[in-house]
Structure formats: C-alpha cells, structure tokens
Amino acid sequence: MHHAEDVVREFLLFRGFTHTLRTFDAELASDHVQGLQVDRIMDLFFTVYIPRFEADKMVNLLAFLNQTFFSPADLEYQSTVRKLDASLKKYYIVYALQKGRPDRIIQFFEHYGDSLLQNGEDWHSWFAIPYVRNPSTDPRFQIYFSKEWLDTLKVSLHNFLCEVFESIRLPALLKLVSKKLEIRALKHNLEQLRLECSHLQAALQCKDDEILHLKRSLPLSEIPQAQAVEVSDPFSGPSKSDNEALFTVPLSTPGDSSMLENKAASTPPASSADLSMSVKKQHLTEANLVPKTQSRYKDETGKKLQANVDAGLTMSSDIGGSKDYEYSDFDYFEVNVESQETFSGHTSPITRCRFSSTGKNIASASVDGTIRIWASDATASTSRNATIYCGAEILSLEWENRSNRLLLIGTAEHSIKAWNVDAKRVVCDLCTDTTYPRVLDICCSPTDPIFVSAASSDGLEGVEGLGYGTLHVWNMRTWKVMNVLPLGEDPPLVTSVCFNHNGKIIAAAATDGMIRLFDMNGCLPITGWPAHDGCGVSCVRFGHNETSIFSLGSDGKVLEWSLHNQGQILQSQDASRFCLSGQGKLPRHEMALGGHGRSLLLTSNLSSSPLYFFDRKSRVYRTLEHSGPITSVDWHPVMPLYLTGSVDHSVRVTKLLHAVNDGL
C-alpha cells in the first residue's frame, strides 16, 4: 500500500498536479482504513453530487462502479445494480423538484433521456414530471417523495456496496505493485539458482574431464568391438523395391559408407520375420564409443587410428574409400535436462509435431491421420486442446505465425486443411493439384498472409524415381493459389521450404541435391547451388543471423552455407549414424534450430537424436531416449524446450538446464 501511494505521488508531481497532491497527502494523514470505504462513496452521492446538482459526476461515478466492480460480480447482482442505478437517478429528479429546480430536471433529460429509454425501465411517465402541478400527490410518483423510500434506498445501496467490496479484487495499481515485488523476489531466487547451477556444472565438467582422461589412458585393444543395430527406416518414402526397407546403421563408425555397404553385403539374407517394423534398442555406454581396430587394416593404419582417437580429433582415412567423418568423445554424452513431459495420446507413429508461434500449444500428427493439439505447459489453458481426424496420412504441419489461431495440415491425398484452434473447426479445406497429391511441407510467411506448399507426384519418374514436385504460393485471405514458383522443365521433388525472417526470400531443398532461393515479391528464382555431392537434401533452415543457411542431406551431413559467398561452407557436422537415408528413398529427416541459432536438433533412425551446440566450440550431445526412432523435432520459440516425436507413438517436451542451453 505504501509503495502504491509513493507511485501516485510520483505521478502527480510528474503531471504538475500540486493541488491534488496536497489534498492527497491531507486525506492520507486522516485515513486509517486502507481499503474501499462505503461511507465515503455514500457521501459523494447524497451530500455532494445530488445536493449540488452535479448530475454528470453522479452518472460517471455510477458508470465507473458498474464497469470496475459490478460487472465482474455474479449474474444475480445485475438486476440489483440496474434497480439501484435507476433509483439514484429518480432521487436526483425528486430532489430537484423539492428544491424548486425544474430546469435541472429538463437539463438532465436532455443529456440522458435516450440512454434512460434504452435501459428498459419505465421512464416514460417521468419525462412529464416537470410539468405535473403537484407530483408529490400523484399516485405515480408519490412513493418517491416519502422519507421511508429514501431511507430504504440508502440502506440498500450501503449494504450492496459492502457485500460487493468484501469479495472484490485489488485495484489495478496495487496488483501491479504486488506483481513487481513478486518479480523482484523471483529474480533474486533465479540468480541464486543460476549460481548454484553454475557450481554444479563446473563440478560436472571436472568429472567429464576425469572420465575423458581415464578413457584416453585405456589401451585401444581393451575396448570391446562396437555393435551395430538393425532398424527399419521410418523416414522412407516411395522406394524402388521392398527389399531395400531394412538397412544397418553402425553406431561407432559414422559416415563410413563403404563399411556400411560391406557390412550389409556380409549379412545373411533376413527372414520375413526379420523384416518387420521393429527396433532393437541399443544402450550407448562409454565402453562402445570407440571402434576397435579391425584385423584387415595394416599395422600403421591402426597406429594412426589409435593416435587420432586418443587425441579426440577428426578422423579421416582413405582406406577402403571411406569418407571423412568427425569423432568426439562428447558425441554420445546424454544432454542434461531439467524436466521432460510425455504426451501419449496417439495410437500410431508420429509423422510431425510443431510448437505454435507463441509456444503455448503443440500440434502433433500420426500415420493414421490423427492430429492432436495440446497445451505445452501443464499450467496453461487447455481450451484449445482438440483431436482432429483427417482420414488421410498427415505429411506436414505448420502454425500460422501472425494470429496464432490457424493450423495448416498437409495430407497425402491432395488436401490442405486450415483448422481454427479457437473455433475448433476446419475453416477451409483446399484441394491441391491432383497431379501432385502428397503435400510434403508447408511454410507460412512471418509477415504476410501467405504460405508456400511443397507437393509431389505419386509416380516413379523424376530424380531416383521419387516423382516430380511443385511449389505453390497461397493467399490466406482468399484461400486461392497466387503463384507457382518455377522449378524447371523436369521439376525435382521439393522436400523442405523455409522463409527468411522478413518473408522476402524462401529457400527450397530438393531431391536433385540443389538448394534454391526465390524472391517472394516477384516469385522468381534468385540463385541456387548443388549441395551434399549430388545427394538429395532432406531439410533446409535459415540461420538465426540470416547470413547463412543450414542444410541436411540424405547422406546424413549437416552443412552451414554462407549467403554472402555462394557455395562457401562455414561448418559441417556428420550425423550419418543418426539420419542416413537409403538410396531410392524419399529423404524425410528434418532439423530444428533453437537457442538463438546456437543449437541444432535432428531427427534420428535411432532412439535418441544428436543435439549440437554452437558456442565457443562445437559440442555434441544425444537426447533422452524414446523407445523407437525419432521422426520429428522442433524448438520452442523462446524457452529452452525442444519437442520430439517418435514411432513409439509418443511426443515429448524436454526442458534443458540453463547452463546447457547456453552451450557451457
């Protein structure tokens, strides 16, 4: 209360209301009741406003009380409020007649006559009262001139105000002050927790360094042979043949394509039971992080490999035609999290999951055509929660950025649906070109009411027999196609689209290995360049500073490209052990940038995903495990939360520790 009074004093001084300030201080000196005082409000009506014929102030005070205090009250109070309002105005008229001031009555009716007639009370006869010769004896007005009626009015108004004020909320100024004090206390507690967290993180870093030292001192011959896990590819689209559905992913030799082929060739043919959609969950321990030197390598090669592993450096070898790949002792360290929440309402594998533009809601889709909308926080409102049955496989989801009310849904049956989360209904069902029925990706402009859809054909033509693609620009006001972005004579299948920060440029990734940039003002191509050595591009995202663009290839590599120097690679990460796509399969892996562009999360063929942090140095962690491959990822727009969807039918929201999110 005292802090609020100081705020009022400061405001009065700022505005130059010195007389009001003196009056305010004088009233504070004589005031001992820190709250709403019914007696003083009663005095305003019956000893100030009505005796002085200040009708405007009386009406304004009634309106203020009605808007501020009476409106939030229960509905049963509303009829009482209307009756008391009408009675006070009638007493004003009666008092003017008793004092011989019919001019005040006429003036009152001129100002408020229309509103009185609209209130529903019987005011018609009152308009004639200034011209009635003896209204105190008229049966229509006689009761209002009695002392008993006036006493009843005062008692009723006093009791009603007392009852309302006892359960009324605090004034807005006091609420602001209390909120300020609460925020100050929370900030103090947060600083204490951050200090404690930094101490714990430092202790953890010491333990990690100790483990690293012990591992480097362990002879390579004593480390057991790395194992491989067979998984069925949950990201594959249309394939050339069914016998390519099963492949082997080595956990400890990422990026080595030749070794992958040799391993697959040496594996005996699998039975039909082995071809079922199953995942053998592999527990990743520090003991199987380093690959054992194989006997077919020469001695000098083994020594070179041992030296590189001991140094924890990037390993590269030209033996067997293997590609360069990165190795770090941090690759399989599980990320430190503060909490994790699991949503398990789906009954089939998750295809896509997305945070809304505010992060308050989550939309997730599954193979059976079901979409669920959740509240991302257990304490948030669940008014938008819904389950949507589309009757077709869901391939893409996108929240509209500007209003945060629309969810766009792309299906495999030439349809894009717009779901209004507040109205809880489909407000528009768009039919796309039947030649390109599969809507693989949707991206909304951050500034304009438009979105771009990437769709593909069902045929076996095009690059690697995956079909052709098209890019349509849609107007969200008319829900019609505005333009078609040019992709050439034989348009490749577009797997991913992404707007830049101002909605002027859109990037598209395609199966022909090209990254294309388009100008949205004229819907014309700006530039394009080949990426990933001719492999298809699964996903593309603009960097946080808008000077670079990230791409994820079907070869499992993540590349950051400079937008100032076309074709220049700023950095690369090899995640082929997690998200390598097979030949002839539609690349459906995706990535998400978070933490102001300092963290990158990928989908995975395994039960955990790689999580990269780009700060003073690049660090790689793995996420907490699902019980199956991870098919979709996303980052919260503000908080250190990431979202993962899996073939195990679950969606998980994971909150990182503050220090980890900062890349420490």
Salt bridges, closest charged atoms under 4 A:
GLU5 OE1 - HIS2 ND1 3.67
ASP6 OD1 - ARG9 NH1 3.02
ASP25 OD1 - ARG9 NE 2.97
ASP39 OD1 - HIS158 NE2 3.04
GLU54 OE1 - LYS57 NZ 3.91
ASP85 OD1 - LYS89 NZ 3.06
ASP103 OD2 - ARG101 NH2 3.16
ASP122 OD1 - HIS124 ND1 3.93
ASP138 OD1 - ARG140 NE 3.17
ASP151 OD2 - LYS147 NZ 2.99
GLU191 OE2 - ARG194 NH1 3.61
ASP329 OD1 - LYS215 NZ 3.47
ASP331 OD2 - ARG577 NH1 3.13
GLU334 OE2 - ARG622 NH1 3.48
GLU338 OE2 - LYS655 NZ 3.70
ASP422 OD1 - ARG384 NE 2.97
ASP429 OD2 - LYS417 NZ 2.85
ASP512 OD2 - ARG516 NH2 2.73
GLU546 OE1 - HIS501 ND1 3.62
ASP555 OD1 - HIS532 ND1 3.33
GLU590 OE1 - ARG352 NE 3.43
GLU590 OE1 - ARG354 NH2 2.74
GLU625 OE1 - LYS281 NZ 3.54
GLU625 OE2 - ARG622 NH1 3.93
ASP648 OD2 - HIS626 ND1 3.20
ASP662 OD1 - ARG598 NH2 3.89
ASP662 OD2 - HIS658 NE2 3.09
